[in-house]
């Protein structure tokens, strides 16, 4: 079976994408093109670079908080992602989208217009980092004359750039709403962000041939390094449980 794959953002819940990819590998599914926003862009970049699921998981588990949350002194934003960018450069050793094994579309949001851009030329690592910059937590990423922020703000599950492909598309969402006590400012803020991001993921249900949401990451926090294995297992096990029904939509 050949398919295209679209991956949503969701912080370290992105390990669920890796678990799903592990299952697809076992089924012999060939992915001919991939798109992603934020964490989905990082995993999509791994996939397009030719990494296997085991290598992806090892990379995520090797991350340290200081690599994601480096203080951005003197910049607009609390943290910057330069250390993550350097680590991606060292691991992948790619400079342009032409270096990738399969077509890859990185969704970024233009901070000036608010528009989604589906990028497939230039430096894929730079655009992937841009796609992962949740402002104002992180500083916006300037590439050339333009500044970009998290792709999830404009299209968190970017199926659109894959519609021109012959193969059918599978869209994976890792942002299910969770049940929680909304009695604190923090919980209310997180809930509001998730609702906003989820709302622009829903068009993917109509655009994709098959839509799959990983329910088991609902109570996982966006940046909990201790829950990476849990997210990975949820992605693998839930796709396995739903594969019979989903696969019928992809043939």
Secondary structure as GFF3:
##gff-version 3
##sequence-region A 1 251
A	DSSP	beta_strand	2	7	.	.	.	ID=ss1
A	DSSP	three_ten_helix	11	14	.	.	.	ID=ss2
A	DSSP	alpha_helix	15	26	.	.	.	ID=ss3
A	DSSP	beta_strand	30	37	.	.	.	ID=ss4
A	DSSP	alpha_helix	39	49	.	.	.	ID=ss5
A	DSSP	alpha_helix	53	62	.	.	.	ID=ss6
A	DSSP	alpha_helix	65	68	.	.	.	ID=ss7
A	DSSP	beta_strand	70	71	.	.	.	ID=ss8
A	DSSP	beta_strand	79	80	.	.	.	ID=ss9
A	DSSP	alpha_helix	82	92	.	.	.	ID=ss10
A	DSSP	three_ten_helix	97	99	.	.	.	ID=ss11
A	DSSP	beta_strand	103	110	.	.	.	ID=ss12
A	DSSP	beta_strand	116	119	.	.	.	ID=ss13
A	DSSP	alpha_helix	124	131	.	.	.	ID=ss14
A	DSSP	beta_strand	141	143	.	.	.	ID=ss15
A	DSSP	beta_strand	146	149	.	.	.	ID=ss16
A	DSSP	three_ten_helix	151	153	.	.	.	ID=ss17
A	DSSP	three_ten_helix	160	162	.	.	.	ID=ss18
A	DSSP	beta_strand	168	173	.	.	.	ID=ss19
A	DSSP	alpha_helix	185	199	.	.	.	ID=ss20
A	DSSP	alpha_helix	203	207	.	.	.	ID=ss21
A	DSSP	beta_strand	210	213	.	.	.	ID=ss22
A	DSSP	three_ten_helix	215	217	.	.	.	ID=ss23
A	DSSP	three_ten_helix	225	227	.	.	.	ID=ss24
A	DSSP	alpha_helix	228	249	.	.	.	ID=ss25
###
